Amino acid sequence: MAKTRKKKPAVKKRSGTKRRAGKSSLRKAAEELVEKLAKAGYEAVFAGGCVRDMLMGVEPKDYDVATNATPQAVQALFPKTYAVGAQFGVVVVMHRRRQFEVATFRVDSTYSDGRHPDAVTFGDAQADVMRRDFTINGMLLDPTKRKKIIDYVGGQKDLKDRIVRCIGVPFERFSEDKLRMLRAVRFSSRLGFEIEPATRAAIEELAPQIVAVSQERIKAEIEQILTCQAGAMAVMELRDLGLLNHVLPGAGSMAQVRLATESLLEHAVSVLKALSEPAFDLALAALHHCAGGADERATVNESARIASVGARRLKCSNAERSCAVWLVLNQYALENPEGRRPSHLKRLFAHQHFGKLLALFEAKARVGCARKQDCAYVRRLLSKLSRDEIEPEPLLDGTDLIEMGLKPSELFSVILGGVYDAQLDGEISQRRQAIDLALKIARES
């Protein structure tokens, strides 16, 4: 399939809070921390993503501090610290009940494990910036000197031009830490930026090596990618760069299956795009809802299996995996709701993941593979029913069956399920009716 090189549109919004008048308590605490280092005679600045966000008018979710103070000096200056990465010059400082990473300016040696430097030596601010990933993350800000921006790598220009560019030689940056390839896609999609050609070419060359990264770290990046507003575009970027087959093989294989006007992957991505910043398990379900093949309905079980394999590969939690699988398996359960038994719909309404199922069903309707009138009917019905009508107290339980003289067995679930369905359908409402029906089901089973 031809690679996409179209200019990305700017995203309508970014996660984070637009800066209002005055400073947040988090920022005030961060500035106090920097000022305390400065008063002690050290150079200290804000570094990385917080500087990028501040320049974009977005309130950072956290503030990282870089300094020429050694880890030991930082620990001596602040009463409550944690040496989480002192061997790499990183100390966590607790200040005003807030947590800040304070890192000593450093120069990294080789990266034998493709993640951590084999050794570090402490250096100056410019040397520290040169070992970072992207220019837009390589700017420093000194909050004690009229908000002076320190930019050794052209980050301000790339921020203005909406470009993700590696600092230095892209091949070297990605060889040091291969997860940076996914980070490039994440920043590109979340910010609506283009990946600069040389940076892009290095990712395409090194894409197969992403498997050297732990699945836990890959999962953290994929989760942020799929749940952002531009997650659908990001999936296609992962495909174009050669990363998708290595991080989500089930989704990657869908690119080879052609439908009438698009690939199976493009169809799945259209459903993902119809969702608005979905939860991760819902995003996984949308991306894999047709992974089993072009005949979606006939291959729904295979699609669920592929979704399960993908979630396991990413080391998703059991809750995330089971939700994604349930959503794929039940993606047609809301079709033709007017012809369904009330018990069928009420059981779905009562399920903990029903909200996500309805979101998936409505997303499919937006792209033309479900009926919008079905969505409207379900919402009308849901608005009319009380919680007690959706999930009433059962008229019978297992103890009642034993008291009726029945021996505990697998049949109990059949009996209780049948009685409860009749209760949900409004066919019975009294305990005596429930007992009679239970005995009838037992005789006929």
Steps between C-alpha positions, in 0.01 A plus 500: 500500500629844414630703789311806611684828491214745533531798725336432831223736607540668834315320777206691639612467858772350712477321826598735776368825636534834329693747711274737691585819683734431789720199565397152598609369839708238319688761302554716808650202683723422201625858484573498873705183454705661222547818704626299797762333280598837352536660845729214597726595209388246243372539148146362471239512223174345387569238233323286244129469440393760754686770305340386176154509658554843654599640161186346349280663763419174675537456875753217552392196697844482658824697509844344460802687629856474363794630700877491538453394864605138555245251634673513837477881506129485411435251778689716747301809404149354524374309805285242319650333192511161331807386305296321234772528238800652673735296279357698208492825693126493578351577840131538584439798728184544704422869538171641628351153471588493132739264324770629267777324308828685541770381260865598494630623162664196347664341199406140417734229382390209279161327541570126495146407605329745266347682796745614768846651453780270614647791692449872544729790571376830632532795266344834414159606372588488131652153523191383688267626231696328224428154642121558507254369240325776301563869450155595631591318823852644514425854611580634846330782689649694789202619711727721711616719208189649341401166353813480285485219241825311440487331161813329364321283241245715316206371701310829484511505121390136475221571747384790284533292182322203667783254443626198697875485439769298675778685676824418320515187284161321498650154453712550814209634707279203410782248543551629855138446597279334242182600680566849367361378166157460659544825690551677168165369381337592830620859489414527131144377551421672828640835389401481134866538391688354203792263550805655330629295200837390644333403827236312304757316289685382812178360648424313179847344505496407869131407536558121535723568800208634704451140622810546716296732724304349787130449433412703808674809357346439157156467658538833680573675169231317301241587765579869470498476120166319464314710757591842361272695270716416198544132591359382168753707306774368727413139414548576133828672582613188686412301187683736267814496716505119522433490875144368510584141406746484789291658776147389396542216249128419494419851387798511267383194307168670429676737261540210255125422481314705241134598517314671217647847549752468783711255696364323806740706711370825353146389582596420861680832529189683379309353796780600737491850354125521566569464873606802701813436711381151602614296796785266406294179510235659278767619257645148483154359430434754224835430336447121512124477454541360147849350532369151425423574136291690249179319599483668840192322632621153405845555647407682822641221719830513311505879537454460876782245511734735314405785733578277798838400356585864432406605853705218651797592283482857629482374860161664548325439828248216517225760536608684183531179301168352614318826426646527149408137425145543638449809286612322183285194573190712571541762227181377327294453817322835459395443140124501437419581864126524433501130412696394809360361821504754785717262702767507232522877503466537878787258561714711267387824669604357835845394384788706638632569150170585334596868459803397296294252298252772409788732409643233269160432344440870439849540352422219255173673415686823421708321238203314353537147638215523755161673493467841663132431571605200710726727705217748550257225608747363755556845650125569521436168670789549739366842602158352586622216721590534866790314653255267679338418166833434335648295784227389745569278799469137381190314618704182561857401584692176540389451860138511388566225244658278766199555728283394207679163506734555206860383526773756424632456145584690184125500437459762771638776275260398221201504736590827669583663166168395350303621802682833505445552127128443550506750784679758280253433218208572735363146463518436874508730800416278799708249691242224446517554126879480515487168689257349251717610208817368666340156547382502139848582370647226722256240365563596137879518525 
